[in-house]
Amino acid sequence: MAEIHFYAPPQKHGLKHDPLKAIVAPRPIGWISTVDAQGVVNLAPYSFFNAFSSRPAIVGFSSEKISDSLNNARETGEFVFNLATAPLALQMNTTSTAVLPQVDEMALAGLAGAPCRIVRAPRVAASPAALECKVLQIIHLHDLDGAPTAAHLVLGQVVGVHVDMAFVRDGIFDTVGAQTLARCGYWSDYTVVRDIFDMPRPPNP
């Protein structure tokens, strides 16, 4: 039997790199667009992102610093999730650059914006799908001792959905065709969805 390595955080992991982000993977990329009160666009990718409810549809991203996305979502009560895909990987990566709040990362990455229907922030026009969201909660995460962490979780209800019909097959969004990107661990590890297999749930007893 293989040796099992165990550690209890915040104890040091004893490995070359902290394995947490490689274990909890692949993770959807929260490519979040917002605007500030003056209408300046912000676009940034978050590796802590997911969907948390379907009725109503709720998605959320976590920022481990006081970021422009966090500030804008708090100030305006809105954000947009844009699907990050392999053809947009370089542009997505460019929008992770640390720049001043007055810099429009969408323009910096050479991306065209498209207007949303309900929220003020634009969506990425080239993205195959986008979710317009209204902020429900912003939760400052605390640890077991009640001490505040650096992370804030922004939860939003989806109020508008944009789908490029070029990626719809027989009424189903084609995740493989869209070449959806995901994070897979360390600083620069990514993967692309290239294969899906079907496994129906077992029948209820």
C-alpha positions as CSV (number, residue, x, y, z in Angstrom):
1,M,0.0,0.0,0.0
2,A,1.3,3.5,-0.9
3,E,2.4,5.8,1.9
4,I,-0.2,8.4,2.9
5,H,1.1,11.8,3.8
6,F,-1.0,13.7,6.3
7,Y,-0.9,17.2,7.7
8,A,-3.3,19.4,9.6
9,P,-3.5,23.0,8.3
10,P,-2.2,25.5,9.3
11,Q,0.6,23.0,9.9
12,K,3.2,23.1,7.1
13,H,2.4,20.6,4.3
14,G,5.9,19.4,3.9
15,L,5.7,19.3,0.1
16,K,7.2,21.4,-2.6
17,H,3.9,23.3,-3.1
18,D,0.6,23.4,-1.1
19,P,-1.5,20.6,-2.7
20,L,-4.9,22.1,-1.9
21,K,-5.5,23.9,-5.3
22,A,-4.3,20.8,-7.2
23,I,-6.6,18.5,-5.2
24,V,-9.7,20.7,-5.5
25,A,-9.5,20.8,-9.3
26,P,-10.4,21.4,-12.0
27,R,-12.2,24.6,-10.9
28,P,-14.3,26.8,-13.1
29,I,-12.7,30.2,-13.9
30,G,-14.8,33.1,-12.7
31,W,-14.1,35.7,-15.4
32,I,-15.9,38.6,-13.8
33,S,-16.7,41.9,-15.4
34,T,-17.9,44.9,-13.3
35,V,-18.1,48.7,-13.6
36,D,-17.4,51.3,-10.9
37,A,-19.7,54.2,-10.1
38,Q,-18.1,56.2,-12.8
39,G,-18.6,53.5,-15.4
40,V,-15.0,52.3,-15.7
41,V,-14.9,48.6,-16.7
42,N,-13.0,46.0,-14.8
43,L,-12.5,42.4,-16.0
44,A,-10.6,39.8,-13.9
45,P,-10.4,36.0,-13.6
46,Y,-11.0,34.3,-10.3
47,S,-9.9,30.7,-9.6
48,F,-12.4,30.4,-6.7
49,F,-15.7,30.4,-8.5
50,N,-18.7,28.1,-8.8
51,A,-22.5,27.7,-9.0
52,F,-24.3,27.1,-5.7
53,S,-28.0,26.9,-6.6
54,S,-30.2,26.3,-9.6
55,R,-33.5,27.6,-8.3
56,P,-32.8,30.4,-8.2
57,A,-29.5,30.3,-10.1
58,I,-26.8,31.6,-7.8
59,V,-23.1,31.8,-8.6
60,G,-20.2,33.2,-6.6
61,F,-16.6,34.2,-6.7
62,S,-14.1,34.6,-3.8
63,S,-11.5,37.3,-3.8
64,E,-8.5,36.9,-1.4
65,K,-7.8,40.6,-1.5
66,I,-9.7,43.8,-1.6
67,S,-9.9,43.8,-5.4
68,D,-11.6,46.1,-7.9
69,S,-14.1,43.4,-8.7
70,L,-15.0,43.1,-5.1
71,N,-15.3,46.9,-4.6
72,N,-17.3,47.3,-7.8
73,A,-19.7,44.5,-6.9
74,R,-20.2,46.0,-3.5
75,E,-20.7,49.5,-4.8
76,T,-23.0,48.7,-7.7
77,G,-24.6,45.4,-6.6
78,E,-23.9,43.8,-9.9
79,F,-21.4,41.6,-11.8
80,V,-21.2,39.5,-14.9
81,F,-19.7,36.0,-15.3
82,N,-18.1,35.5,-18.7
83,L,-17.2,31.9,-19.8
84,A,-13.4,31.6,-20.3
85,T,-12.5,29.3,-23.2
86,A,-9.3,28.1,-24.9
87,P,-9.6,30.6,-27.8
88,L,-9.8,33.4,-25.2
89,A,-7.1,32.0,-22.9
90,L,-4.4,34.6,-23.6
91,Q,-6.9,37.5,-23.2
92,M,-8.2,36.0,-20.0
93,N,-4.6,35.7,-18.7
94,T,-3.9,39.3,-19.7
95,T,-6.9,40.5,-17.6
96,S,-5.2,39.0,-14.5
97,T,-2.5,41.8,-14.7
98,A,-2.4,44.0,-11.6
99,V,-3.3,47.5,-12.9
100,L,-4.7,50.6,-11.4
101,P,-8.5,50.8,-10.9
102,Q,-8.9,53.3,-13.7
103,V,-7.5,50.9,-16.3
104,D,-10.1,49.0,-18.4
105,E,-8.8,45.4,-18.5
106,M,-11.2,44.6,-21.3
107,A,-9.6,47.2,-23.5
108,L,-6.1,46.2,-22.2
109,A,-6.7,42.6,-23.5
110,G,-8.0,43.8,-26.8
111,L,-11.5,42.5,-26.1
112,A,-14.7,44.0,-27.3
113,G,-17.5,44.4,-24.8
114,A,-21.2,43.9,-25.5
115,P,-24.0,45.5,-23.5
116,C,-25.9,43.5,-21.0
117,R,-29.7,43.7,-20.8
118,I,-30.2,44.2,-17.0
119,V,-26.9,45.1,-15.4
120,R,-24.6,48.0,-16.3
121,A,-21.4,46.0,-16.7
122,P,-20.6,44.8,-20.2
123,R,-20.0,41.2,-21.1
124,V,-17.1,39.9,-23.2
125,A,-18.6,39.8,-26.7
126,A,-16.4,36.9,-27.8
127,S,-17.3,34.6,-24.9
128,P,-19.8,31.8,-25.8
129,A,-21.9,32.5,-22.6
130,A,-22.3,35.1,-20.0
131,L,-24.4,35.4,-16.8
132,E,-25.7,38.8,-15.6
133,C,-25.8,38.8,-11.8
134,K,-27.3,40.9,-9.0
135,V,-25.4,40.7,-5.7
136,L,-27.1,38.8,-2.9
137,Q,-24.5,38.7,-0.2
138,I,-20.8,39.5,0.3
139,I,-19.5,37.3,3.1
140,H,-16.2,38.1,4.8
141,L,-14.9,34.6,5.5
142,H,-13.7,33.7,9.0
143,D,-11.7,30.7,10.3
144,L,-12.5,28.2,13.1
145,D,-11.2,30.7,15.7
146,G,-13.5,33.4,14.4
147,A,-10.6,35.4,13.0
148,P,-11.3,37.2,9.7
149,T,-9.4,35.9,6.6
150,A,-8.4,37.9,3.6
151,A,-11.2,36.4,1.5
152,H,-14.6,37.8,0.7
153,L,-17.2,35.6,-1.1
154,V,-19.5,37.4,-3.5
155,L,-22.8,35.6,-4.2
156,G,-25.0,36.8,-7.0
157,Q,-28.4,35.7,-8.4
158,V,-28.4,35.2,-12.1
159,V,-30.9,37.6,-13.7
160,G,-29.9,37.3,-17.3
161,V,-28.2,34.6,-19.5
162,H,-26.5,35.1,-22.8
163,V,-25.8,32.0,-25.0
164,D,-24.0,32.0,-28.4
165,M,-26.3,29.6,-30.4
166,A,-23.2,28.4,-32.4
167,F,-22.4,26.3,-29.3
168,V,-25.8,24.8,-28.8
169,R,-26.3,21.2,-30.2
170,D,-29.8,19.7,-30.1
171,G,-30.8,22.2,-27.4
172,I,-27.8,21.5,-25.2
173,F,-24.9,23.9,-24.6
174,D,-21.7,22.2,-26.0
175,T,-19.1,22.5,-23.3
176,V,-16.6,20.5,-25.3
177,G,-17.2,22.6,-28.4
178,A,-16.8,25.8,-26.4
179,Q,-13.4,24.5,-25.1
180,T,-14.2,25.7,-21.6
181,L,-11.1,26.5,-19.5
182,A,-10.5,25.5,-15.9
183,R,-7.8,25.9,-13.2
184,C,-5.9,22.9,-12.2
185,G,-3.6,23.7,-9.3
186,Y,-0.6,25.8,-9.2
187,W,0.2,29.3,-10.4
188,S,-0.1,28.6,-14.2
189,D,-1.9,25.3,-14.5
190,Y,-4.9,25.1,-16.7
191,T,-6.9,22.5,-18.5
192,V,-9.5,22.5,-21.4
193,V,-12.7,20.4,-21.4
194,R,-12.1,18.1,-24.4
195,D,-14.1,15.0,-23.4
196,I,-17.3,14.3,-21.6
197,F,-18.7,10.9,-20.7
198,D,-22.3,9.9,-19.8
199,M,-23.1,8.2,-16.5
200,P,-26.8,8.3,-15.6
201,R,-27.7,8.3,-11.9
202,P,-28.8,4.9,-10.5
203,P,-32.5,4.6,-10.0
204,N,-34.0,5.4,-6.6
205,P,-34.8,2.3,-4.5
